[in-house]
Amino acid sequence: MKIVYFASVRERVGLNEEELAPPPEVVTVGDLMGWLARRGEGYAAAFAPGAKIRAALDQTHAALDAPLGGAHEIAFFPPMTGG
């Protein structure tokens, strides 16, 4: 699965993107965020409980309880405002 990081998430993780194979028990977006948070200090900061993070599965916004299913790409980004 390709995981893409934007803005402050990218800054904390230190990567633009990476290919990962989460374990079978990671079935939702929220599960993935929790698993990522345990990968190291930068990930822990990016995905800390209460962090304002949004996700998109295959370029479609997804809730934390959305199943990963067969998604090819998941992107994480902070909430955005326009103007």
Biopython code that builds the backbone (N, CA, C, O; Angstrom):
import numpy as np
from Bio.PDB.StructureBuilder import StructureBuilder

atoms = [
    (1, "MET", "N", (0.847, -1.170, 0.000)),
    (1, "MET", "CA", (0.000, 0.000, 0.000)),
    (1, "MET", "C", (0.897, 1.238, 0.000)),
    (1, "MET", "O", (1.854, 1.328, 0.768)),
    (2, "LYS", "N", (0.573, 2.171, -0.860)),
    (2, "LYS", "CA", (1.313, 3.433, -0.914)),
    (2, "LYS", "C", (0.682, 4.389, 0.093)),
    (2, "LYS", "O", (-0.529, 4.608, 0.083)),
    (3, "ILE", "N", (1.515, 4.950, 0.957)),
    (3, "ILE", "CA", (1.045, 5.914, 1.943)),
    (3, "ILE", "C", (1.722, 7.244, 1.640)),
    (3, "ILE", "O", (2.946, 7.329, 1.539)),
    (4, "VAL", "N", (0.899, 8.283, 1.497)),
    (4, "VAL", "CA", (1.377, 9.607, 1.126)),
    (4, "VAL", "C", (1.096, 10.565, 2.281)),
    (4, "VAL", "O", (0.018, 10.545, 2.875)),
    (5, "TYR", "N", (2.081, 11.398, 2.586)),
    (5, "TYR", "CA", (1.965, 12.342, 3.695)),
    (5, "TYR", "C", (2.054, 13.773, 3.155)),
    (5, "TYR", "O", (2.889, 14.071, 2.302)),
    (6, "PHE", "N", (1.185, 14.652, 3.661)),
    (6, "PHE", "CA", (1.166, 16.040, 3.233)),
    (6, "PHE", "C", (1.340, 16.990, 4.409)),
    (6, "PHE", "O", (0.982, 16.671, 5.543)),
    (7, "ALA", "N", (1.894, 18.158, 4.124)),
    (7, "ALA", "CA", (2.006, 19.290, 5.053)),
    (7, "ALA", "C", (2.651, 18.886, 6.376)),
    (7, "ALA", "O", (3.730, 18.295, 6.380)),
    (8, "SER", "N", (2.007, 19.196, 7.491)),
    (8, "SER", "CA", (2.608, 18.950, 8.808)),
    (8, "SER", "C", (2.814, 17.462, 9.079)),
    (8, "SER", "O", (3.726, 17.101, 9.823)),
    (9, "VAL", "N", (2.002, 16.603, 8.504)),
    (9, "VAL", "CA", (2.187, 15.160, 8.673)),
    (9, "VAL", "C", (3.516, 14.763, 8.021)),
    (9, "VAL", "O", (4.302, 14.024, 8.613)),
    (10, "ARG", "N", (3.761, 15.244, 6.822)),
    (10, "ARG", "CA", (5.014, 14.976, 6.110)),
    (10, "ARG", "C", (6.207, 15.497, 6.904)),
    (10, "ARG", "O", (7.231, 14.821, 7.008)),
    (11, "GLU", "N", (6.077, 16.688, 7.458)),
    (11, "GLU", "CA", (7.177, 17.271, 8.240)),
    (11, "GLU", "C", (7.517, 16.417, 9.455)),
    (11, "GLU", "O", (8.693, 16.228, 9.766)),
    (12, "ARG", "N", (6.518, 15.907, 10.136)),
    (12, "ARG", "CA", (6.765, 15.095, 11.336)),
    (12, "ARG", "C", (7.313, 13.709, 10.992)),
    (12, "ARG", "O", (8.225, 13.213, 11.653)),
    (13, "VAL", "N", (6.751, 13.094, 9.957)),
    (13, "VAL", "CA", (7.172, 11.753, 9.559)),
    (13, "VAL", "C", (8.538, 11.804, 8.867)),
    (13, "VAL", "O", (9.352, 10.892, 9.011)),
    (14, "GLY", "N", (8.772, 12.867, 8.125)),
    (14, "GLY", "CA", (10.045, 13.018, 7.432)),
    (14, "GLY", "C", (10.093, 12.369, 6.058)),
    (14, "GLY", "O", (11.169, 12.202, 5.485)),
    (15, "LEU", "N", (8.937, 12.005, 5.529)),
    (15, "LEU", "CA", (8.850, 11.372, 4.211)),
    (15, "LEU", "C", (7.674, 11.949, 3.431)),
    (15, "LEU", "O", (6.676, 12.374, 4.012)),
    (16, "ASN", "N", (7.808, 11.958, 2.107)),
    (16, "ASN", "CA", (6.677, 12.331, 1.255)),
    (16, "ASN", "C", (5.715, 11.162, 1.098)),
    (16, "ASN", "O", (4.496, 11.326, 1.119)),
    (17, "GLU", "N", (6.296, 9.979, 0.942)),
    (17, "GLU", "CA", (5.484, 8.780, 0.745)),
    (17, "GLU", "C", (6.334, 7.551, 1.028)),
    (17, "GLU", "O", (7.560, 7.626, 1.105)),
    (18, "GLU", "N", (5.652, 6.412, 1.182)),
    (18, "GLU", "CA", (6.337, 5.141, 1.362)),
    (18, "GLU", "C", (5.390, 4.004, 1.032)),
    (18, "GLU", "O", (4.169, 4.162, 1.059)),
    (19, "GLU", "N", (5.968, 2.867, 0.721)),
    (19, "GLU", "CA", (5.213, 1.636, 0.471)),
    (19, "GLU", "C", (5.303, 0.775, 1.720)),
    (19, "GLU", "O", (6.399, 0.457, 2.181)),
    (20, "LEU", "N", (4.150, 0.396, 2.270)),
    (20, "LEU", "CA", (4.120, -0.417, 3.483)),
    (20, "LEU", "C", (3.101, -1.545, 3.331)),
    (20, "LEU", "O", (2.156, -1.462, 2.547)),
    (21, "ALA", "N", (3.325, -2.587, 4.101)),
    (21, "ALA", "CA", (2.381, -3.706, 4.163)),
    (21, "ALA", "C", (1.961, -3.869, 5.616)),
    (21, "ALA", "O", (2.610, -4.600, 6.364)),
    (22, "PRO", "N", (0.885, -3.200, 6.031)),
    (22, "PRO", "CA", (0.424, -3.316, 7.418)),
    (22, "PRO", "C", (0.021, -4.750, 7.740)),
    (22, "PRO", "O", (-0.352, -5.510, 6.846)),
    (23, "PRO", "N", (0.094, -5.118, 9.016)),
    (23, "PRO", "CA", (-0.322, -6.468, 9.409)),
    (23, "PRO", "C", (-1.829, -6.667, 9.208)),
    (23, "PRO", "O", (-2.577, -5.696, 9.095)),
    (24, "PRO", "N", (-2.263, -7.918, 9.164)),
    (24, "PRO", "CA", (-3.679, -8.224, 8.883)),
    (24, "PRO", "C", (-4.674, -7.588, 9.851)),
    (24, "PRO", "O", (-5.811, -7.320, 9.465)),
    (25, "GLU", "N", (-4.274, -7.340, 11.098)),
    (25, "GLU", "CA", (-5.212, -6.761, 12.068)),
    (25, "GLU", "C", (-5.482, -5.272, 11.820)),
    (25, "GLU", "O", (-6.367, -4.698, 12.456)),
    (26, "VAL", "N", (-4.750, -4.648, 10.921)),
    (26, "VAL", "CA", (-4.974, -3.243, 10.560)),
    (26, "VAL", "C", (-6.012, -3.234, 9.435)),
    (26, "VAL", "O", (-5.694, -3.493, 8.274)),
    (27, "VAL", "N", (-7.269, -2.929, 9.807)),
    (27, "VAL", "CA", (-8.367, -3.037, 8.830)),
    (27, "VAL", "C", (-9.065, -1.712, 8.528)),
    (27, "VAL", "O", (-9.788, -1.616, 7.536)),
    (28, "THR", "N", (-8.866, -0.692, 9.359)),
    (28, "THR", "CA", (-9.508, 0.607, 9.127)),
    (28, "THR", "C", (-8.450, 1.709, 9.053)),
    (28, "THR", "O", (-7.285, 1.488, 9.385)),
    (29, "VAL", "N", (-8.862, 2.870, 8.623)),
    (29, "VAL", "CA", (-7.974, 4.032, 8.587)),
    (29, "VAL", "C", (-7.439, 4.317, 9.993)),
    (29, "VAL", "O", (-6.249, 4.580, 10.164)),
    (30, "GLY", "N", (-8.310, 4.266, 10.988)),
    (30, "GLY", "CA", (-7.891, 4.505, 12.371)),
    (30, "GLY", "C", (-6.881, 3.475, 12.861)),
    (30, "GLY", "O", (-5.922, 3.818, 13.553)),
    (31, "ASP", "N", (-7.097, 2.206, 12.499)),
    (31, "ASP", "CA", (-6.131, 1.162, 12.839)),
    (31, "ASP", "C", (-4.769, 1.477, 12.234)),
    (31, "ASP", "O", (-3.739, 1.330, 12.890)),
    (32, "LEU", "N", (-4.774, 1.911, 10.981)),
    (32, "LEU", "CA", (-3.524, 2.231, 10.299)),
    (32, "LEU", "C", (-2.812, 3.388, 10.989)),
    (32, "LEU", "O", (-1.593, 3.361, 11.159)),
    (33, "MET", "N", (-3.570, 4.397, 11.381)),
    (33, "MET", "CA", (-2.963, 5.530, 12.084)),
    (33, "MET", "C", (-2.320, 5.073, 13.394)),
    (33, "MET", "O", (-1.217, 5.507, 13.726)),
    (34, "GLY", "N", (-2.999, 4.206, 14.134)),
    (34, "GLY", "CA", (-2.441, 3.683, 15.377)),
    (34, "GLY", "C", (-1.185, 2.874, 15.138)),
    (34, "GLY", "O", (-0.215, 2.990, 15.887)),
    (35, "TRP", "N", (-1.195, 2.051, 14.097)),
    (35, "TRP", "CA", (-0.027, 1.239, 13.753)),
    (35, "TRP", "C", (1.146, 2.128, 13.352)),
    (35, "TRP", "O", (2.282, 1.900, 13.768)),
    (36, "LEU", "N", (0.855, 3.154, 12.531)),
    (36, "LEU", "CA", (1.907, 4.079, 12.127)),
    (36, "LEU", "C", (2.492, 4.808, 13.332)),
    (36, "LEU", "O", (3.703, 5.020, 13.398)),
    (37, "ALA", "N", (1.652, 5.191, 14.277)),
    (37, "ALA", "CA", (2.109, 5.934, 15.456)),
    (37, "ALA", "C", (3.146, 5.146, 16.252)),
    (37, "ALA", "O", (3.959, 5.735, 16.965)),
    (38, "ARG", "N", (3.123, 3.834, 16.136)),
    (38, "ARG", "CA", (4.077, 2.991, 16.867)),
    (38, "ARG", "C", (5.370, 2.749, 16.094)),
    (38, "ARG", "O", (6.226, 2.000, 16.564)),
    (39, "ARG", "N", (5.534, 3.359, 14.927)),
    (39, "ARG", "CA", (6.713, 3.123, 14.096)),
    (39, "ARG", "C", (7.901, 4.009, 14.458)),
    (39, "ARG", "O", (8.997, 3.794, 13.941)),
    (40, "GLY", "N", (7.719, 4.978, 15.315)),
    (40, "GLY", "CA", (8.836, 5.843, 15.692)),
    (40, "GLY", "C", (8.365, 7.194, 16.180)),
    (40, "GLY", "O", (7.174, 7.502, 16.151)),
    (41, "GLU", "N", (9.305, 7.987, 16.625)),
    (41, "GLU", "CA", (9.002, 9.275, 17.250)),
    (41, "GLU", "C", (8.256, 10.239, 16.324)),
    (41, "GLU", "O", (7.273, 10.854, 16.737)),
    (42, "GLY", "N", (8.712, 10.376, 15.082)),
    (42, "GLY", "CA", (8.052, 11.283, 14.137)),
    (42, "GLY", "C", (6.630, 10.846, 13.831)),
    (42, "GLY", "O", (5.720, 11.670, 13.740)),
    (43, "TYR", "N", (6.449, 9.539, 13.674)),
    (43, "TYR", "CA", (5.107, 9.004, 13.426)),
    (43, "TYR", "C", (4.218, 9.221, 14.644)),
    (43, "TYR", "O", (3.047, 9.576, 14.514)),
    (44, "ALA", "N", (4.783, 9.005, 15.824)),
    (44, "ALA", "CA", (4.017, 9.196, 17.061)),
    (44, "ALA", "C", (3.532, 10.639, 17.171)),
    (44, "ALA", "O", (2.401, 10.889, 17.587)),
    (45, "ALA", "N", (4.389, 11.584, 16.798)),
    (45, "ALA", "CA", (3.998, 12.996, 16.841)),
    (45, "ALA", "C", (2.915, 13.297, 15.812)),
    (45, "ALA", "O", (1.967, 14.027, 16.101)),
    (46, "ALA", "N", (3.052, 12.741, 14.626)),
    (46, "ALA", "CA", (2.079, 13.005, 13.555)),
    (46, "ALA", "C", (0.714, 12.406, 13.853)),
    (46, "ALA", "O", (-0.317, 13.007, 13.552)),
    (47, "PHE", "N", (0.712, 11.204, 14.454)),
    (47, "PHE", "CA", (-0.534, 10.470, 14.657)),
    (47, "PHE", "C", (-0.909, 10.347, 16.132)),
    (47, "PHE", "O", (-1.553, 9.378, 16.534)),
    (48, "ALA", "N", (-0.509, 11.319, 16.928)),
    (48, "ALA", "CA", (-0.819, 11.314, 18.360)),
    (48, "ALA", "C", (-2.334, 11.340, 18.572)),
    (48, "ALA", "O", (-3.065, 11.923, 17.771)),
    (49, "PRO", "N", (-2.802, 10.712, 19.646)),
    (49, "PRO", "CA", (-4.247, 10.776, 19.943)),
    (49, "PRO", "C", (-4.722, 12.231, 19.963)),
    (49, "PRO", "O", (-4.094, 13.091, 20.580)),
    (50, "GLY", "N", (-5.807, 12.484, 19.301)),
    (50, "GLY", "CA", (-6.349, 13.834, 19.242)),
    (50, "GLY", "C", (-5.790, 14.675, 18.112)),
    (50, "GLY", "O", (-6.230, 15.806, 17.907)),
    (51, "ALA", "N", (-4.817, 14.136, 17.369)),
    (51, "ALA", "CA", (-4.247, 14.887, 16.245)),
    (51, "ALA", "C", (-5.338, 15.126, 15.198)),
    (51, "ALA", "O", (-6.152, 14.248, 14.914)),
    (52, "LYS", "N", (-5.334, 16.292, 14.655)),
    (52, "LYS", "CA", (-6.307, 16.643, 13.619)),
    (52, "LYS", "C", (-5.757, 16.195, 12.271)),
    (52, "LYS", "O", (-5.084, 16.955, 11.575)),
    (53, "ILE", "N", (-6.055, 14.949, 11.915)),
    (53, "ILE", "CA", (-5.566, 14.366, 10.674)),
    (53, "ILE", "C", (-6.760, 13.921, 9.836)),
    (53, "ILE", "O", (-7.723, 13.350, 10.348)),
    (54, "ARG", "N", (-6.675, 14.192, 8.564)),
    (54, "ARG", "CA", (-7.681, 13.721, 7.613)),
    (54, "ARG", "C", (-7.031, 12.656, 6.745)),
    (54, "ARG", "O", (-5.807, 12.593, 6.635)),
    (55, "ALA", "N", (-7.856, 11.825, 6.133)),
    (55, "ALA", "CA", (-7.343, 10.758, 5.284)),
    (55, "ALA", "C", (-8.151, 10.669, 3.997)),
    (55, "ALA", "O", (-9.318, 11.056, 3.943)),
    (56, "ALA", "N", (-7.502, 10.150, 2.971)),
    (56, "ALA", "CA", (-8.170, 9.864, 1.707)),
    (56, "ALA", "C", (-7.713, 8.490, 1.234)),
    (56, "ALA", "O", (-6.517, 8.199, 1.195)),
    (57, "LEU", "N", (-8.669, 7.659, 0.881)),
    (57, "LEU", "CA", (-8.396, 6.343, 0.306)),
    (57, "LEU", "C", (-8.589, 6.437, -1.199)),
    (57, "LEU", "O", (-9.676, 6.767, -1.674)),
    (58, "ASP", "N", (-7.538, 6.148, -1.942)),
    (58, "ASP", "CA", (-7.596, 6.240, -3.403)),
    (58, "ASP", "C", (-8.228, 7.561, -3.843)),
    (58, "ASP", "O", (-9.084, 7.596, -4.727)),
    (59, "GLN", "N", (-7.786, 8.639, -3.206)),
    (59, "GLN", "CA", (-8.150, 10.027, -3.517)),
    (59, "GLN", "C", (-9.602, 10.383, -3.206)),
    (59, "GLN", "O", (-10.158, 11.315, -3.788)),
    (60, "THR", "N", (-10.215, 9.630, -2.276)),
    (60, "THR", "CA", (-11.561, 9.940, -1.798)),
    (60, "THR", "C", (-11.503, 10.081, -0.281)),
    (60, "THR", "O", (-11.011, 9.184, 0.404)),
    (61, "HIS", "N", (-12.002, 11.202, 0.251)),
    (61, "HIS", "CA", (-11.979, 11.416, 1.697)),
    (61, "HIS", "C", (-12.575, 10.213, 2.417)),
    (61, "HIS", "O", (-13.560, 9.624, 1.972)),
    (62, "ALA", "N", (-11.949, 9.859, 3.548)),
    (62, "ALA", "CA", (-12.387, 8.674, 4.300)),
    (62, "ALA", "C", (-12.394, 8.973, 5.790)),
    (62, "ALA", "O", (-11.525, 9.683, 6.296)),
    (63, "ALA", "N", (-13.378, 8.427, 6.483)),
    (63, "ALA", "CA", (-13.478, 8.551, 7.941)),
    (63, "ALA", "C", (-12.511, 7.565, 8.594)),
    (63, "ALA", "O", (-12.015, 6.640, 7.951)),
    (64, "LEU", "N", (-12.256, 7.783, 9.881)),
    (64, "LEU", "CA", (-11.339, 6.908, 10.612)),
    (64, "LEU", "C", (-11.820, 5.463, 10.677)),
    (64, "LEU", "O", (-11.009, 4.541, 10.763)),
    (65, "ASP", "N", (-13.134, 5.262, 10.636)),
    (65, "ASP", "CA", (-13.653, 3.898, 10.700)),
    (65, "ASP", "C", (-13.827, 3.257, 9.319)),
    (65, "ASP", "O", (-14.355, 2.150, 9.206)),
    (66, "ALA", "N", (-13.383, 3.952, 8.278)),
    (66, "ALA", "CA", (-13.491, 3.400, 6.917)),
    (66, "ALA", "C", (-12.554, 2.208, 6.764)),
    (66, "ALA", "O", (-11.392, 2.276, 7.164)),
    (67, "PRO", "N", (-13.053, 1.115, 6.185)),
    (67, "PRO", "CA", (-12.192, -0.044, 5.959)),
    (67, "PRO", "C", (-11.167, 0.247, 4.861)),
    (67, "PRO", "O", (-11.469, 0.917, 3.873)),
    (68, "LEU", "N", (-9.957, -0.264, 5.051)),
    (68, "LEU", "CA", (-8.911, -0.084, 4.048)),
    (68, "LEU", "C", (-9.209, -0.888, 2.796)),
    (68, "LEU", "O", (-8.871, -0.478, 1.686)),
    (69, "GLY", "N", (-9.853, -2.051, 2.984)),
    (69, "GLY", "CA", (-10.216, -2.881, 1.843)),
    (69, "GLY", "C", (-9.028, -3.100, 0.925)),
    (69, "GLY", "O", (-7.932, -3.420, 1.386)),
    (70, "GLY", "N", (-9.237, -2.931, -0.350)),
    (70, "GLY", "CA", (-8.174, -3.112, -1.334)),
    (70, "GLY", "C", (-7.574, -1.805, -1.794)),
    (70, "GLY", "O", (-7.083, -1.717, -2.920)),
    (71, "ALA", "N", (-7.601, -0.783, -0.953)),
    (71, "ALA", "CA", (-7.072, 0.527, -1.341)),
    (71, "ALA", "C", (-5.610, 0.408, -1.783)),
    (71, "ALA", "O", (-4.824, -0.323, -1.180)),
    (72, "HIS", "N", (-5.271, 1.122, -2.820)),
    (72, "HIS", "CA", (-3.898, 1.146, -3.324)),
    (72, "HIS", "C", (-3.102, 2.288, -2.711)),
    (72, "HIS", "O", (-1.882, 2.205, -2.572)),
    (73, "GLU", "N", (-3.817, 3.371, -2.340)),
    (73, "GLU", "CA", (-3.137, 4.552, -1.803)),
    (73, "GLU", "C", (-3.966, 5.154, -0.678)),
    (73, "GLU", "O", (-5.191, 5.243, -0.762)),
    (74, "ILE", "N", (-3.273, 5.560, 0.366)),
    (74, "ILE", "CA", (-3.918, 6.318, 1.425)),
    (74, "ILE", "C", (-3.066, 7.556, 1.684)),
    (74, "ILE", "O", (-1.843, 7.474, 1.798)),
    (75, "ALA", "N", (-3.726, 8.692, 1.773)),
    (75, "ALA", "CA", (-3.037, 9.948, 2.024)),
    (75, "ALA", "C", (-3.494, 10.497, 3.365)),
    (75, "ALA", "O", (-4.665, 10.403, 3.734)),
    (76, "PHE", "N", (-2.535, 11.075, 4.086)),
    (76, "PHE", "CA", (-2.826, 11.720, 5.364)),
    (76, "PHE", "C", (-2.431, 13.187, 5.277)),
    (76, "PHE", "O", (-1.374, 13.528, 4.746)),
    (77, "PHE", "N", (-3.299, 14.056, 5.807)),
    (77, "PHE", "CA", (-3.070, 15.494, 5.713)),
    (77, "PHE", "C", (-3.843, 16.193, 6.822)),
    (77, "PHE", "O", (-4.828, 15.655, 7.327)),
    (78, "PRO", "N", (-3.400, 17.392, 7.207)),
    (78, "PRO", "CA", (-4.152, 18.152, 8.212)),
    (78, "PRO", "C", (-5.393, 18.769, 7.581)),
    (78, "PRO", "O", (-5.486, 18.883, 6.359)),
    (79, "PRO", "N", (-6.360, 19.172, 8.434)),
    (79, "PRO", "CA", (-7.520, 19.880, 7.885)),
    (79, "PRO", "C", (-7.052, 21.126, 7.148)),
    (79, "PRO", "O", (-6.071, 21.758, 7.539)),
    (80, "MET", "N", (-7.751, 21.468, 6.094)),
    (80, "MET", "CA", (-7.346, 22.629, 5.300)),
    (80, "MET", "C", (-8.461, 23.655, 5.284)),
    (80, "MET", "O", (-9.643, 23.333, 5.409)),
    (81, "THR", "N", (-8.050, 24.885, 5.127)),
    (81, "THR", "CA", (-9.025, 25.953, 4.926)),
    (81, "THR", "C", (-8.688, 26.642, 3.625)),
    (81, "THR", "O", (-7.528, 26.700, 3.215)),
    (82, "GLY", "N", (-9.688, 27.148, 3.001)),
    (82, "GLY", "CA", (-9.476, 27.837, 1.729)),
    (82, "GLY", "C", (-9.685, 29.325, 1.880)),
    (82, "GLY", "O", (-10.109, 29.810, 2.929)),
    (83, "GLY", "N", (-9.389, 30.020, 0.846)),
    (83, "GLY", "CA", (-9.599, 31.447, 0.925)),
    (83, "GLY", "C", (-9.338, 32.120, -0.374)),
    (83, "GLY", "O", (-9.473, 33.340, -0.476)),
]
sb = StructureBuilder()
sb.init_structure("model")
sb.init_model(0)
sb.init_chain("A")
sb.init_seg("    ")
for serial, (resi, resn, name, xyz) in enumerate(atoms, 1):
    if name == "N":
        sb.init_residue(resn, " ", resi, " ")
    sb.init_atom(name, np.array(xyz, "f"), 0.0, 1.0, " ", f" {name:<3s}", serial, name[0])
structure = sb.get_structure()
